[in-house]
Amino acid sequence: MARSRATRSEETLRPGVDHLGSTLGRRAWTSKTLPAHVVVPFPSLSPTMTRGGIASWKKTVGDAVVAGDVLAEVQTDKATMEMESMEDGYLAKILVDAGENDDVPVGKPVAVMCERAEDVGAFADYEPAADAEATAEATAETNAVPAARAVLERPDYRPIKEQGGLTRNSRASGRVDAGTESRAAPIARALPADAPRMTVRDALNSALSEEMARDEKVYIMGEEVGDYQGAYKITKGLLQKYGAERVRDTPITEAGFTGIGIGSAFMGLKPVIEFMTFNFSMQAIDHIVNSAAKTLYMSAGAISSPIVFRGPNGAAAGVGAQHSQCFAAWYMSIPGLKVLAPYDAEDARGLLKAAIRDPDPVVFLENELLYGQEFALPKEAMDEDFTIPIGKAVVMKPGADVTLVAFSKMVGYCLQAAEKLREEGIDAEVINLRSLRPLDRDALAASVRKTNRMVVVEEGWPQCGVGAEISAVVNEDAFDHLDAPVERITGVDVPMPYAQNLEERALPTVDDIVRVARRVTYRD
């Protein structure tokens, strides 16, 4: 059933604290001059609808309303449909009478709801602000314009004085345009000898614990996360600290507990869903894509899903094809999701904290073989409020001759390859993507404008992979700066073999990266 959504009132407002105990719920707003209330806009109940009318009101002023109750029948361009309430409360005033106007623009205020019955009278003289009416009219006009074609415009990075003319041939190695530095990724600084050290496992565990302490809405759910302390001990000690209400063991039913988690996120909780491996997330793919990822858009921004899906992704060791697939490219292709892939302990702490605090669904792709690896990290990364911005890559090692791009475990391989290349006189820059969706296009283009060459490394398959997307991005954003084609190093295009010797041949190696970097710099 189609639903409308409530918006903030037109007076000077401040967001109310999450009113978990109030009838208006977490979408309530507080006004300086009126009791807490929400304004109900005229909804869009069909894909082509920009205007319509109120056929009849099913509630009268003063009536109690429960979320899901039918407020009115709306005449759309297709048929008469029911408009349901998104909130609990009381109908305080009707702003558009039934049958009064059949040309109401989508977004125009049509009613006001308040939190308490005794506050209804305060809205007898309520009138929507003129800017709300204008916004509704502008929305209707915008909606009437044909949708733009799905074509990604190529940014013009040339100096302003040159824009509009022919793109000049920029094959000369080393040319850097104005503004390059402002678009480059931050560079990871060298750490002192006394810098704290932490395994990726402990980084994830500490981030989870601190976020659960910070926000009581955060809870963890998945197979063996409680009594067993987590299949990979990421949730070790959390059951004892926070109890079974917030560390929930589940049966082996990914579709079931993922659906429960998403439903609880719709209601204002902040679940962290652990998959024992992201291969098993395929059992829950419908919920992740069609519920978590799409609902904010399909509800016109009314229903958010602050949920994190986390667990090991990609190849492990000797576990066969059904446990060794990289799902990075799958999830980064889906609008509505954010996709993160940490490499070291700093990434693990900062990105997981950012993911839990984010209002959108986040897919958090860890690597099983990195859990026990120890890394130095800056002292500020130990702070309880340390986060890493979503959507920003980091330069792990600056260089001038070729850019090596990777995420997760392959970042370490690229750093090893860069050291070998240095011994051969090739200065490689290494970029840790960190975020796959949103992708830091600016950082990729800025690096190519400096090095003029790029090699992308991933464990996933080549067709429609992360490297394929990055190749397209660099072609669109920095083609004129390339002195060689973008090269991709991927897993072999077969299901993961079980036999150790074949598994090793199916995955990228440090020597592969060195060989391709030599080729792209014309050293072979």
KELUMZA-667089 format. One line per field, with one value per residue (C-alpha): residue in one letter; x, y, z. Coordinates in nm, 2 decimals. Example, Ala and Ser with C-alpha at 12.3 -4.5 7.8 and 13.67 -1.06 7.14 Angstrom:
residues 2
type = [A, S]
east = [1.23, 1.37]
north = [-0.45, -0.11]
up = [0.78, 0.71]
//
This chain:
residues 524
type = [M, A, R, S, R, A, T, R, S, E, E, T, L, R, P, G, V, D, H, L, G, S, T, L, G, R, R, A, W, T, S, K, T, L, P, A, H, V, V, V, P, F, P, S, L, S, P, T, M, T, R, G, G, I, A, S, W, K, K, T, V, G, D, A, V, V, A, G, D, V, L, A, E, V, Q, T, D, K, A, T, M, E, M, E, S, M, E, D, G, Y, L, A, K, I, L, V, D, A, G, E, N, D, D, V, P, V, G, K, P, V, A, V, M, C, E, R, A, E, D, V, G, A, F, A, D, Y, E, P, A, A, D, A, E, A, T, A, E, A, T, A, E, T, N, A, V, P, A, A, R, A, V, L, E, R, P, D, Y, R, P, I, K, E, Q, G, G, L, T, R, N, S, R, A, S, G, R, V, D, A, G, T, E, S, R, A, A, P, I, A, R, A, L, P, A, D, A, P, R, M, T, V, R, D, A, L, N, S, A, L, S, E, E, M, A, R, D, E, K, V, Y, I, M, G, E, E, V, G, D, Y, Q, G, A, Y, K, I, T, K, G, L, L, Q, K, Y, G, A, E, R, V, R, D, T, P, I, T, E, A, G, F, T, G, I, G, I, G, S, A, F, M, G, L, K, P, V, I, E, F, M, T, F, N, F, S, M, Q, A, I, D, H, I, V, N, S, A, A, K, T, L, Y, M, S, A, G, A, I, S, S, P, I, V, F, R, G, P, N, G, A, A, A, G, V, G, A, Q, H, S, Q, C, F, A, A, W, Y, M, S, I, P, G, L, K, V, L, A, P, Y, D, A, E, D, A, R, G, L, L, K, A, A, I, R, D, P, D, P, V, V, F, L, E, N, E, L, L, Y, G, Q, E, F, A, L, P, K, E, A, M, D, E, D, F, T, I, P, I, G, K, A, V, V, M, K, P, G, A, D, V, T, L, V, A, F, S, K, M, V, G, Y, C, L, Q, A, A, E, K, L, R, E, E, G, I, D, A, E, V, I, N, L, R, S, L, R, P, L, D, R, D, A, L, A, A, S, V, R, K, T, N, R, M, V, V, V, E, E, G, W, P, Q, C, G, V, G, A, E, I, S, A, V, V, N, E, D, A, F, D, H, L, D, A, P, V, E, R, I, T, G, V, D, V, P, M, P, Y, A, Q, N, L, E, E, R, A, L, P, T, V, D, D, I, V, R, V, A, R, R, V, T, Y, R, D]
east = [0.00, 0.13, 0.23, 0.29, 0.57, 0.58, 0.82, 0.94, 0.72, 0.77, 0.85, 1.21, 1.27, 1.53, 1.54, 1.40, 1.61, 1.51, 1.17, 1.17, 0.90, 0.68, 0.39, 0.53, 0.85, 1.19, 1.05, 0.90, 1.02, 1.00, 0.88, 0.97, 0.61, 0.39, 0.38, 0.57, 0.41, 0.47, 0.33, 0.19, 0.27, 0.06, 0.21, 0.32, 0.14, 0.24, 0.57, 0.42, 0.22, 0.30, -0.05, -0.38, -0.65, -0.80, -1.11, -1.21, -1.07, -1.10, -1.00, -1.14, -0.96, -0.89, -0.90, -0.62, -0.41, -0.19, 0.09, -0.07, -0.42, -0.57, -0.58, -0.74, -0.83, -0.61, -0.71, -0.39, -0.34, -0.41, -0.68, -0.81, -0.56, -0.53, -0.28, -0.16, -0.01, 0.36, 0.32, 0.12, -0.05, -0.36, -0.49, -0.46, -0.57, -0.67, -0.52, -0.67, -1.04, -1.18, -1.29, -1.16, -0.88, -0.79, -0.47, -0.27, 0.11, 0.31, 0.47, 0.20, 0.11, -0.23, -0.25, -0.08, -0.04, 0.05, 0.18, -0.09, -0.47, -0.46, -0.24, -0.49, -0.65, -0.31, -0.33, -0.67, -0.51, -0.21, -0.12, 0.17, 0.45, 0.46, 0.80, 0.65, 0.38, 0.65, 0.86, 0.57, 0.50, 0.87, 0.87, 0.58, 0.74, 1.07, 0.88, 0.71, 1.05, 1.15, 1.41, 1.77, 1.94, 2.16, 2.49, 2.77, 2.92, 3.30, 3.45, 3.65, 3.98, 4.14, 4.21, 3.90, 4.06, 4.09, 3.75, 3.52, 3.81, 3.97, 4.12, 4.49, 4.71, 4.88, 5.09, 5.40, 5.48, 5.47, 5.23, 5.01, 4.71, 4.62, 4.41, 4.55, 4.67, 4.33, 4.18, 4.45, 4.40, 4.57, 4.90, 4.95, 5.23, 5.52, 5.45, 5.70, 5.86, 5.64, 5.31, 5.05, 5.01, 4.70, 4.57, 4.28, 4.08, 4.13, 4.07, 3.73, 3.64, 3.74, 3.54, 3.23, 3.26, 3.31, 3.02, 2.79, 2.90, 2.84, 2.50, 2.25, 2.07, 2.37, 2.34, 2.51, 2.33, 2.45, 2.56, 2.79, 2.85, 2.75, 2.84, 3.11, 3.25, 3.23, 3.34, 3.66, 3.65, 3.56, 3.28, 3.49, 3.38, 3.08, 2.82, 2.96, 2.98, 2.64, 2.42, 2.22, 1.97, 2.25, 2.46, 2.21, 2.30, 2.08, 2.00, 2.17, 1.93, 2.08, 1.76, 1.58, 1.82, 1.90, 1.53, 1.49, 1.79, 1.67, 1.32, 1.47, 1.68, 1.37, 1.24, 1.55, 1.79, 2.14, 2.21, 2.55, 2.48, 2.77, 2.79, 3.02, 3.14, 3.00, 2.94, 2.65, 2.51, 2.37, 2.10, 2.00, 2.06, 1.70, 1.67, 2.00, 1.92, 1.54, 1.48, 1.79, 1.94, 1.62, 1.38, 1.52, 1.47, 1.13, 1.00, 1.11, 1.36, 1.12, 1.26, 1.63, 1.82, 2.12, 2.25, 2.60, 2.65, 3.00, 3.22, 3.50, 3.50, 3.72, 3.96, 4.06, 4.28, 4.17, 3.80, 3.69, 3.47, 3.17, 3.37, 3.62, 3.43, 3.49, 3.16, 3.31, 3.19, 2.85, 2.77, 2.94, 2.71, 2.39, 2.26, 2.16, 2.45, 2.78, 3.07, 3.38, 3.69, 3.95, 4.31, 4.50, 4.40, 4.36, 4.11, 3.93, 3.87, 3.80, 3.58, 3.38, 3.30, 3.20, 2.98, 2.79, 2.73, 2.62, 2.24, 2.26, 2.32, 2.69, 2.85, 3.17, 3.41, 3.68, 3.95, 3.98, 4.36, 4.42, 4.24, 4.55, 4.79, 4.93, 4.98, 5.10, 4.85, 4.85, 4.77, 4.46, 4.32, 4.28, 4.04, 3.68, 3.56, 3.82, 3.65, 3.77, 3.55, 3.35, 3.43, 3.80, 4.09, 4.44, 4.79, 4.99, 5.30, 5.35, 5.52, 5.58, 5.60, 5.30, 4.99, 4.90, 4.54, 4.39, 4.17, 4.18, 4.45, 4.58, 4.70, 4.97, 5.07, 5.10, 5.32, 5.55, 5.55, 5.63, 5.94, 6.06, 5.99, 6.19, 6.49, 6.45, 6.43, 6.04, 5.87, 5.52, 5.24, 5.01, 4.64, 4.43, 4.07, 3.91, 3.57, 3.43, 3.10, 3.12, 3.44, 3.71, 3.72, 3.91, 4.19, 4.23, 4.23, 4.47, 4.72, 4.70, 4.76, 5.08, 5.21, 5.04, 5.00, 4.77, 4.75, 4.45, 4.48, 4.19, 4.11, 3.78, 3.71, 3.79, 3.45, 3.25, 3.50, 3.63, 3.92, 3.68, 3.50, 3.82, 3.95, 3.63, 3.65, 4.01, 3.92, 3.64, 3.82, 4.19, 4.22, 4.44, 4.70, 4.75, 5.08, 4.97, 4.64, 4.51, 4.61, 4.41, 4.53, 4.25, 4.17, 4.16, 3.82, 3.72, 3.55, 3.81, 3.99, 4.02, 4.37, 4.64, 4.86, 4.57, 4.43, 4.77, 4.76, 4.41, 4.50, 4.72, 5.08, 5.33, 5.54, 5.23, 5.21, 5.58, 5.56, 5.26, 5.41, 5.72, 5.51, 5.30, 5.62, 5.78, 6.06, 6.00]
north = [0.00, 0.34, 0.57, 0.94, 1.07, 1.34, 1.64, 1.90, 2.19, 2.52, 2.71, 2.74, 2.38, 2.18, 1.80, 1.64, 1.38, 1.03, 1.02, 0.64, 0.68, 0.92, 0.84, 1.03, 0.83, 0.93, 1.15, 1.40, 1.76, 2.02, 2.38, 2.69, 2.82, 2.51, 2.16, 1.88, 1.80, 1.68, 1.82, 1.56, 1.64, 1.54, 1.21, 1.08, 0.75, 0.66, 0.69, 0.97, 1.15, 1.52, 1.65, 1.51, 1.57, 1.46, 1.24, 1.20, 1.22, 0.90, 1.07, 1.39, 1.65, 1.52, 1.15, 0.92, 0.78, 0.47, 0.42, 0.23, 0.39, 0.53, 0.91, 0.99, 0.86, 1.04, 1.08, 1.02, 1.03, 0.65, 0.58, 0.65, 0.52, 0.52, 0.74, 0.58, 0.75, 0.69, 0.81, 0.76, 1.07, 1.29, 1.46, 1.83, 2.01, 1.94, 2.19, 2.07, 1.97, 1.68, 1.78, 2.13, 2.11, 1.83, 2.01, 1.97, 1.95, 1.66, 1.79, 2.05, 2.03, 1.87, 1.80, 1.84, 1.57, 1.63, 1.41, 1.46, 1.49, 1.80, 1.98, 1.96, 2.30, 2.47, 2.42, 2.57, 2.87, 2.69, 2.79, 2.64, 2.88, 3.02, 2.87, 2.52, 2.60, 2.73, 2.42, 2.19, 2.39, 2.37, 2.00, 1.95, 2.14, 1.95, 1.62, 1.72, 1.74, 1.43, 1.22, 1.27, 0.99, 0.76, 0.90, 0.98, 1.32, 1.33, 1.59, 1.86, 1.89, 2.15, 2.50, 2.73, 2.93, 2.61, 2.46, 2.48, 2.43, 2.12, 1.88, 1.90, 1.60, 1.54, 1.23, 1.39, 1.20, 1.40, 1.68, 1.79, 2.01, 2.29, 2.17, 1.82, 1.83, 1.93, 1.62, 1.38, 1.13, 1.19, 1.03, 0.78, 0.92, 0.72, 0.62, 0.64, 0.33, 0.37, 0.38, 0.14, -0.20, -0.40, -0.70, -0.64, -0.88, -0.67, -0.35, -0.47, -0.61, -0.28, -0.07, -0.29, -0.27, 0.11, 0.18, -0.05, 0.15, 0.48, 0.40, 0.15, 0.11, -0.08, -0.46, -0.76, -1.05, -1.36, -1.72, -1.80, -1.43, -1.49, -1.80, -1.91, -1.55, -1.53, -1.78, -1.57, -1.43, -1.08, -1.06, -1.20, -1.08, -0.87, -1.11, -1.09, -0.71, -0.63, -0.93, -1.16, -0.88, -0.70, -0.99, -1.23, -1.58, -1.70, -2.03, -2.10, -1.88, -1.58, -1.48, -1.49, -1.29, -1.05, -0.97, -0.92, -0.69, -0.48, -0.45, -0.34, -0.08, 0.06, 0.11, 0.30, 0.04, 0.00, -0.37, -0.51, -0.84, -1.08, -1.33, -1.62, -1.56, -1.32, -1.63, -1.70, -1.35, -1.48, -1.65, -1.30, -1.11, -1.03, -0.85, -0.67, -0.54, -0.51, -0.40, -0.24, -0.07, 0.05, 0.15, 0.50, 0.59, 0.41, 0.58, 0.92, 0.95, 0.87, 0.53, 0.48, 0.16, 0.22, -0.13, -0.29, -0.62, -0.75, -1.06, -1.21, -1.17, -1.31, -1.60, -1.78, -2.09, -2.44, -2.39, -2.43, -2.24, -2.19, -2.01, -1.81, -1.57, -1.19, -1.00, -0.65, -0.59, -0.74, -0.50, -0.19, -0.20, -0.15, 0.20, 0.26, 0.06, 0.18, -0.07, -0.06, -0.28, -0.23, -0.33, -0.26, -0.21, 0.17, 0.10, -0.16, 0.07, 0.39, 0.25, 0.02, 0.30, 0.52, 0.24, 0.19, 0.56, 0.60, 0.63, 0.41, 0.03, -0.05, -0.37, -0.41, -0.66, -0.80, -1.05, -1.37, -1.40, -1.04, -1.10, -1.21, -0.97, -0.69, -0.33, -0.01, 0.27, 0.63, 0.71, 0.91, 0.59, 0.46, 0.74, 0.63, 0.89, 0.81, 0.75, 0.74, 0.93, 0.70, 0.76, 0.86, 0.66, 0.69, 0.69, 0.43, 0.52, 0.81, 0.76, 0.91, 0.63, 0.41, 0.39, 0.06, 0.05, -0.22, -0.29, -0.53, -0.79, -0.68, -0.35, -0.54, -0.72, -0.38, -0.24, -0.55, -0.51, -0.14, -0.22, -0.47, -0.21, 0.05, -0.17, -0.17, 0.21, 0.22, 0.46, 0.31, 0.49, 0.27, 0.36, 0.19, 0.24, 0.17, 0.27, 0.09, 0.27, 0.56, 0.54, 0.81, 0.90, 1.22, 1.04, 0.80, 1.07, 1.28, 0.99, 0.91, 1.28, 1.24, 0.90, 0.86, 0.48, 0.26, -0.11, -0.23, -0.54, -0.75, -1.11, -1.11, -1.21, -0.99, -0.95, -0.67, -0.65, -0.37, -0.32, -0.30, -0.01, 0.17, 0.13, 0.30, 0.57, 0.66, 0.65, 0.90, 1.12, 1.12, 0.96, 1.23, 1.17, 0.80, 0.70, 0.33, 0.14, 0.08, -0.28, -0.52, -0.80, -1.03, -1.38, -1.63, -1.66, -1.99, -2.10, -2.12, -2.46, -2.66, -2.81, -2.59, -2.57, -2.47, -2.22, -2.05, -2.02, -1.88, -1.57, -1.26, -1.27, -1.00, -1.12, -1.07, -0.71, -0.64, -0.80, -0.59, -0.27, -0.33, -0.38, -0.07, 0.14, -0.02, -0.18, -0.53]
up = [0.00, -0.09, 0.20, 0.25, 0.46, 0.71, 0.69, 0.94, 1.01, 0.84, 1.15, 1.28, 1.40, 1.57, 1.54, 1.85, 2.03, 1.90, 2.07, 2.14, 2.40, 2.22, 1.99, 1.70, 1.70, 1.56, 1.28, 1.53, 1.53, 1.80, 1.72, 1.92, 1.90, 1.87, 2.03, 1.87, 1.54, 1.18, 0.86, 0.62, 0.25, -0.05, -0.16, -0.49, -0.53, -0.89, -1.09, -1.31, -1.06, -1.00, -0.90, -0.77, -0.52, -0.19, -0.28, 0.09, 0.44, 0.65, 0.97, 1.13, 1.34, 1.68, 1.58, 1.71, 1.43, 1.44, 1.18, 0.89, 0.94, 0.62, 0.65, 0.32, -0.03, -0.29, -0.65, -0.86, -1.24, -1.24, -0.98, -0.63, -0.37, 0.00, 0.18, 0.50, 0.80, 0.87, 1.23, 1.55, 1.69, 1.65, 1.34, 1.44, 1.13, 0.77, 0.53, 0.20, 0.22, 0.02, -0.33, -0.28, -0.54, -0.79, -0.88, -0.56, -0.63, -0.48, -0.15, -0.07, 0.30, 0.34, 0.71, 1.05, 1.31, 1.68, 1.95, 2.22, 2.21, 2.43, 2.17, 1.89, 1.97, 1.93, 1.56, 1.49, 1.32, 1.17, 0.82, 0.61, 0.53, 0.18, 0.11, 0.16, -0.10, -0.34, -0.28, -0.36, -0.69, -0.78, -0.71, -0.93, -1.22, -1.17, -1.17, -1.50, -1.67, -1.86, -1.67, -1.77, -1.96, -1.75, -1.89, -1.65, -1.74, -1.77, -1.55, -1.72, -1.52, -1.75, -1.63, -1.66, -1.95, -2.15, -2.10, -2.40, -2.64, -2.78, -2.53, -2.58, -2.62, -2.29, -2.35, -2.21, -1.89, -1.57, -1.67, -1.38, -1.42, -1.18, -0.89, -0.89, -0.53, -0.39, -0.54, -0.43, -0.15, 0.18, 0.23, 0.51, 0.73, 0.87, 1.23, 1.52, 1.67, 1.98, 1.78, 1.92, 1.75, 1.71, 1.51, 1.27, 1.48, 1.80, 1.60, 1.49, 1.83, 2.01, 1.75, 1.81, 2.18, 2.19, 1.96, 2.17, 2.47, 2.30, 2.16, 2.32, 1.99, 1.85, 1.87, 1.70, 1.55, 1.36, 1.39, 1.69, 1.78, 2.14, 2.34, 2.09, 2.08, 1.70, 1.44, 1.40, 1.76, 1.64, 1.90, 2.18, 2.52, 2.39, 2.52, 2.87, 2.85, 2.69, 2.74, 2.52, 2.43, 2.24, 2.13, 1.97, 1.85, 1.56, 1.39, 1.06, 0.86, 0.69, 0.52, 0.86, 1.08, 0.80, 0.75, 1.12, 1.14, 0.85, 1.01, 1.34, 1.15, 1.00, 1.35, 1.47, 1.60, 1.46, 1.40, 1.30, 1.11, 1.09, 0.81, 0.88, 0.53, 0.26, 0.05, 0.28, 0.23, -0.10, 0.12, 0.22, -0.10, -0.15, 0.19, 0.14, -0.21, -0.22, 0.14, 0.29, -0.02, -0.19, 0.09, 0.16, -0.21, -0.24, 0.07, -0.06, 0.22, 0.50, 0.61, 0.66, 0.73, 0.96, 0.94, 0.89, 0.72, 0.80, 0.78, 0.58, 0.20, -0.07, -0.08, 0.25, 0.23, 0.12, 0.16, -0.20, -0.44, -0.22, 0.05, -0.15, -0.37, -0.36, -0.36, -0.38, -0.74, -0.67, -0.38, -0.51, -0.82, -0.60, -0.54, -0.18, -0.03, 0.09, 0.06, 0.26, 0.25, 0.53, 0.50, 0.82, 1.19, 1.14, 0.86, 1.06, 1.36, 1.17, 0.90, 1.12, 1.36, 1.06, 0.92, 1.25, 1.28, 0.92, 0.85, 0.54, 0.50, 0.48, 0.35, 0.54, 0.36, 0.58, 0.50, 0.70, 0.64, 0.78, 1.11, 1.29, 1.12, 1.34, 1.23, 1.38, 1.38, 1.48, 1.84, 1.75, 1.60, 1.96, 2.04, 2.10, 1.85, 1.58, 1.24, 0.88, 0.62, 0.40, 0.03, 0.07, -0.05, 0.11, -0.05, 0.14, -0.05, -0.29, -0.62, -0.97, -1.22, -1.19, -0.96, -0.80, -0.68, -0.45, -0.15, 0.14, 0.14, -0.20, -0.06, 0.13, -0.19, -0.37, -0.10, -0.13, -0.50, -0.47, -0.26, -0.53, -0.80, -0.61, -0.63, -1.00, -1.03, -1.06, -0.82, -0.76, -0.58, -0.38, -0.32, -0.06, -0.18, 0.16, 0.01, -0.30, -0.30, -0.30, -0.50, -0.46, -0.83, -0.76, -0.59, -0.88, -1.14, -0.94, -0.91, -1.28, -1.37, -1.17, -1.27, -1.61, -1.56, -1.34, -1.24, -1.05, -0.83, -0.69, -0.60, -0.78, -1.13, -1.43, -1.60, -1.45, -1.16, -0.94, -1.18, -1.48, -1.31, -1.21, -1.57, -1.69, -1.43, -1.52, -1.89, -1.83, -1.59, -1.69, -2.03, -2.17, -1.90, -1.97, -2.13, -2.13, -2.10, -1.75, -1.65, -1.44, -1.22, -1.10, -0.99, -1.27, -1.44, -1.28, -0.95, -0.68, -0.69, -0.37, -0.43, -0.28, -0.59, -0.81, -0.56, -0.56, -0.93, -0.93, -0.72, -0.78, -0.65, -0.57, -0.87, -1.09, -0.98, -1.04, -1.38, -1.50, -1.35, -1.55, -1.86, -1.81, -1.76, -2.07, -1.87, -2.01]
//
